């Protein structure tokens, strides 16, 4: 333990640690959480899977990997599973995309009984 403590004091290279989404310069990285360490790089030109992200991701115990992304989908494909007005769906979609660039995004799901609030909250994670 003392060796690690002394190493931590002498090494000056500090790097930020991210849980699932990390930002570096003009790109956002979505850690897939798999054993290979792959991530999705998202920038102004689009997205692509990279073998290793230039940011560090923390994988706590029990953290499951995300599925490999596929091209060709649309945000509207998710619409059929959500009981929201069109205006609310647009707000929800924007909030989800903004979460990729924010440190913390809070989404509050409010509605009557049997309005699929739990389903929506589970799938937003």
NORMO-V508862 format. One record per residue. N is the residue number from 1. SS is DSSP state (@ for helix, = for strand, . for the rest). PHI is phi in degrees with one decimal (* if undefined). Layout:
N:SS:PHI
N:SS:PHI
This chain:
1:.:*
2:@:-63.9
3:@:-64.2
4:@:-66.1
5:@:-63.9
6:@:-68.5
7:@:-64.1
8:@:-63.6
9:@:-74.3
10:@:-84.2
11:.:-83.7
12:.:-99.3
13:.:-80.5
14:.:-96.3
15:.:-132.2
16:.:-75.6
17:=:-110.1
18:=:-115.1
19:.:-87.1
20:.:-134.1
21:=:-123.9
22:=:-129.5
23:=:-118.5
24:=:-143.5
25:.:54.0
26:.:-101.1
27:=:-129.9
28:=:-113.3
29:=:-117.2
30:=:-105.0
31:=:-71.7
32:.:-77.7
33:.:73.0
34:.:-93.0
35:.:-65.1
36:.:-75.6
37:.:81.2
38:.:-70.1
39:=:-146.9
40:=:-104.7
41:=:-92.0
42:=:-121.9
43:=:-144.5
44:.:-66.1
45:.:-93.0
46:=:132.7
47:=:-137.3
48:=:-158.0
49:=:-84.1
50:=:-115.2
51:.:-67.1
52:.:-143.1
53:.:-80.3
54:.:-77.9
55:.:-111.8
56:=:-95.6
57:=:-114.5
58:.:-95.8
59:.:-116.2
60:.:-68.2
61:.:-57.7
62:.:87.6
63:.:-78.3
64:.:-87.9
65:.:-72.0
66:.:-84.0
67:.:-69.0
68:.:-66.6
69:.:-68.0
70:.:-124.4
71:.:-81.0
72:.:105.2
73:.:-81.2
74:.:-132.6
75:@:-58.2
76:@:-63.4
77:@:-62.3
78:@:-77.5
79:@:-57.0
80:@:-63.9
81:@:-95.6
82:.:-121.8
83:.:-94.1
84:.:-131.0
85:.:-67.6
86:@:-60.5
87:@:-62.9
88:@:-67.7
89:@:-64.6
90:@:-63.1
91:@:-62.1
92:@:-62.2
93:@:-61.6
94:@:-61.9
95:@:-61.5
96:@:-64.9
97:@:-71.1
98:@:-67.6
99:@:-61.4
100:.:-66.3
101:.:-108.7
102:.:-97.5
103:.:-71.1
104:.:-139.2
105:.:-124.4
106:.:-111.5
107:.:-116.8
108:.:-103.6
109:.:-104.8
110:.:-125.8
111:.:176.3
112:.:-74.2
113:.:-59.1
114:.:63.9
115:.:-102.0
116:.:64.4
117:@:-64.6
118:@:-64.8
119:@:-59.6
120:@:-62.3
121:@:-61.5
122:@:-63.8
123:@:-83.1
124:@:-76.6
125:.:-67.2
